[in-house]
Amino acid sequence: MLRCYCDESYDKHSRIYFVAGFVARDKEWRRVAREWKNRCLRSRVDVYHATDVEGRFGDYAHLSKQEIVELNTDLVTLIASSNLAGWGSSIILEDFRAVAESGEKARRVLSPSPYFLAMQLFLVTLSGKVQEENPNYRVAFVFDQQQEFSGRAKKLYGEVKAKNPIAAACMGSLTYADKRKATPLQLADKLTYEVMKNMLNLGHDPTRKERIALARMKEAHVVHSLNYLDRGILMKIVDGQHD
């Protein structure tokens, strides 16, 4: 059994929906979670939340800019030296709406929602890889318990399993947890934040260098797959389907 801790969210303007997570065995999760928690406590951080840490909001106002840099550097080092495997998918909501409204075929292919499409890509890509390498393994998925998204991940999860029976063979349970109690969800939060920032950067300035944190995770091979669904890719998905 493998366990994948996941996070789903929007950027602050609801331009991008993204879902990402890390998968590993429970033994590795226990080790990494313990070290993550200890490092956060050294900076007087009870629960790590990437957006609020970066902005020094609320409970993180006591952190200086240098302390934030040091904390983030150490946490990324922990991720990079782990046996975690990261996966993620993102979709630009404006592009989805534009392509979906371009014709009947596009509406049919891209239905029922952008959230389903991003979630399906995330789950099928991850589960397909697990099935390819360890067909007897199953992945238990744990999502952050957020009021805004409560229940939707579970609904989408059932729909993805129904439409993808091969991948479903490796898809175990889906549960919710509070990141204040389930430290691994804080790592998923960090990954989704970096995925979101990277996609925004690509959208506004494709020549801009990748964020250091995400680049370090990629170099350490702990990020296995990141999929970005923009207008061009969505059109390819529609055109690739036969009428």
C-alpha positions in Angstrom: 0.0 0.0 0.0 1.2 3.5 -0.9 -0.3 6.7 0.5 -0.7 9.9 -1.5 -1.3 13.2 0.4 -2.9 15.7 -1.9 -4.0 19.3 -2.1 -6.4 21.1 -4.5 -6.9 24.8 -4.8 -7.2 27.9 -7.0 -4.9 30.8 -7.3 -6.3 33.9 -5.5 -8.1 35.1 -8.6 -9.6 31.7 -9.5 -7.7 31.7 -12.8 -6.1 28.3 -12.3 -7.3 25.1 -10.6 -4.6 22.7 -9.5 -4.3 19.4 -7.8 -1.0 17.9 -6.7 0.5 15.5 -4.1 3.3 13.3 -3.0 3.1 9.5 -2.8 5.3 7.2 -0.6 5.2 4.3 1.8 4.0 5.0 5.3 7.4 4.4 6.8 8.9 7.2 4.7 6.0 9.5 5.5 6.5 9.0 9.2 10.2 10.0 8.9 9.7 13.0 6.6 6.7 14.2 8.6 8.7 14.1 11.8 11.6 16.1 10.3 9.3 18.6 8.7 7.4 19.2 11.9 10.7 19.7 13.9 12.1 22.1 11.3 8.9 24.2 11.3 8.8 24.4 15.1 12.4 25.8 15.1 10.9 28.8 13.3 7.9 28.9 15.6 5.6 27.6 12.9 2.9 25.2 14.0 1.4 24.5 10.6 3.1 25.3 7.4 0.9 27.1 4.8 2.9 28.2 1.8 0.9 31.2 0.7 0.7 32.7 4.2 4.3 32.0 5.0 5.4 33.7 1.8 3.2 36.7 2.6 4.0 36.7 6.3 0.3 36.8 7.1 -1.4 36.1 10.4 0.5 33.5 12.4 3.5 34.0 10.3 4.0 37.7 10.8 6.8 37.1 13.2 9.0 35.6 10.4 11.6 37.9 8.8 12.3 37.6 5.1 15.6 35.9 5.9 13.8 33.4 8.2 11.4 32.6 5.5 14.2 32.0 3.0 15.9 29.7 5.5 12.8 27.8 6.4 11.8 27.2 2.8 15.3 26.2 1.8 15.5 23.6 4.6 12.0 22.3 3.8 12.8 21.9 0.1 16.1 20.2 1.0 14.1 17.7 3.1 11.7 17.0 0.2 14.6 16.7 -2.3 16.4 14.2 -0.1 13.3 12.0 0.5 11.8 9.0 -1.3 8.6 10.9 -2.1 7.2 11.1 -5.6 5.4 14.2 -6.7 2.6 14.5 -9.2 0.4 17.4 -10.3 -2.0 18.7 -12.8 -3.3 22.2 -13.5 -5.9 23.8 -15.7 -6.4 27.4 -16.8 -10.1 27.9 -16.3 -10.4 30.7 -18.8 -8.9 28.5 -21.5 -11.2 25.6 -20.6 -14.3 27.8 -20.9 -13.1 29.2 -24.2 -12.4 25.8 -25.8 -15.5 24.2 -24.3 -17.7 26.9 -25.8 -16.1 26.6 -29.2 -18.4 23.9 -30.5 -20.5 20.8 -29.7 -17.7 18.4 -30.0 -15.5 20.4 -27.6 -18.4 20.6 -25.0 -18.8 16.8 -25.3 -15.1 15.9 -25.0 -14.4 18.3 -22.2 -17.4 17.6 -20.1 -18.4 17.5 -17.3 -16.1 20.2 -15.8 -12.5 21.5 -15.7 -12.1 20.1 -12.2 -12.9 16.6 -13.4 -10.4 16.9 -16.3 -7.6 18.1 -14.0 -8.4 15.5 -11.4 -8.7 12.7 -13.9 -5.3 13.6 -15.4 -3.7 13.6 -11.9 -5.2 10.3 -10.8 -4.8 8.4 -14.0 -1.2 9.5 -14.6 -0.2 8.6 -11.1 -2.1 5.3 -10.9 -1.0 4.3 -14.3 2.6 4.6 -13.3 2.0 2.6 -10.1 0.3 -0.1 -12.1 3.1 -0.2 -14.6 5.8 -0.6 -12.0 4.0 -2.3 -9.1 0.7 -3.8 -10.4 -0.2 -5.3 -7.0 0.1 -2.0 -5.2 -2.9 0.3 -4.4 -2.7 4.0 -3.5 -4.7 5.4 -0.6 -5.4 9.1 -1.3 -5.7 11.7 1.5 -7.0 15.2 0.7 -6.9 18.3 2.7 -10.2 18.9 4.5 -11.1 22.3 3.2 -14.6 23.7 3.5 -14.5 25.1 -0.1 -13.6 21.8 -1.6 -15.2 19.4 0.9 -16.9 16.5 -0.9 -15.9 17.5 -4.4 -12.7 15.4 -4.5 -14.6 12.3 -3.4 -17.3 12.9 -6.1 -14.7 13.4 -8.8 -12.7 10.4 -7.5 -15.7 8.1 -8.0 -16.3 9.5 -11.5 -12.7 9.0 -12.5 -12.7 5.4 -11.3 -15.9 4.7 -13.2 -14.5 6.1 -16.5 -11.0 4.6 -16.1 -11.4 1.0 -15.0 -7.7 0.1 -15.7 -6.3 2.9 -13.5 -9.0 2.2 -10.9 -7.4 -1.2 -10.2 -4.6 0.8 -8.3 -6.9 3.4 -6.8 -7.6 2.6 -3.1 -9.6 4.7 -0.6 -10.0 8.5 -0.5 -10.3 10.2 2.8 -10.0 13.7 4.2 -7.7 15.0 7.0 -6.8 18.2 8.7 -3.3 19.5 7.8 -2.9 20.6 11.4 -2.9 17.0 12.4 -1.7 15.3 9.2 1.7 16.9 8.6 2.2 15.2 5.1 -0.6 17.5 3.8 1.7 20.4 4.5 4.1 19.0 2.0 1.3 18.7 -0.6 0.4 22.3 0.1 4.0 23.3 -0.7 4.0 21.4 -4.0 0.6 22.8 -5.1 1.9 26.3 -4.3 5.0 25.8 -6.4 3.0 24.3 -9.3 0.6 27.2 -9.2 3.3 29.9 -9.1 5.2 28.1 -12.0 2.1 28.0 -14.1 1.4 31.7 -13.5 4.9 32.5 -14.5 4.7 30.5 -17.7 1.5 32.3 -18.6 2.8 35.8 -18.0 6.5 35.3 -19.0 7.5 32.0 -20.7 11.1 33.1 -20.6 11.2 33.5 -16.9 13.3 31.1 -15.0 11.6 28.3 -13.0 11.3 28.9 -9.3 14.2 27.6 -7.4 12.2 25.4 -5.1 10.5 23.6 -8.0 13.7 23.3 -9.9 15.4 21.7 -6.9 12.7 19.2 -6.5 12.9 18.3 -10.2 16.6 18.0 -10.1 16.3 15.6 -7.2 13.8 13.6 -9.2 11.1 13.8 -6.5 8.7 15.5 -9.0 7.7 12.8 -11.4 5.0 14.4 -13.5 3.5 17.9 -13.8 0.8 18.5 -16.4 -0.4 21.9 -17.5 -3.7 22.1 -19.4 -3.7 25.4 -21.4 -5.7 26.3 -24.5 -3.4 24.6 -26.9 -3.4 21.3 -25.1 -7.1 21.4 -24.6 -7.6 21.9 -28.3 -5.3 18.9 -29.0 -7.4 16.8 -26.6 -10.6 17.8 -28.5 -9.1 17.3 -32.0 -7.7 14.0 -31.0 -11.1 12.6 -30.3 -13.0 11.0 -33.2 -16.6 12.0 -33.8 
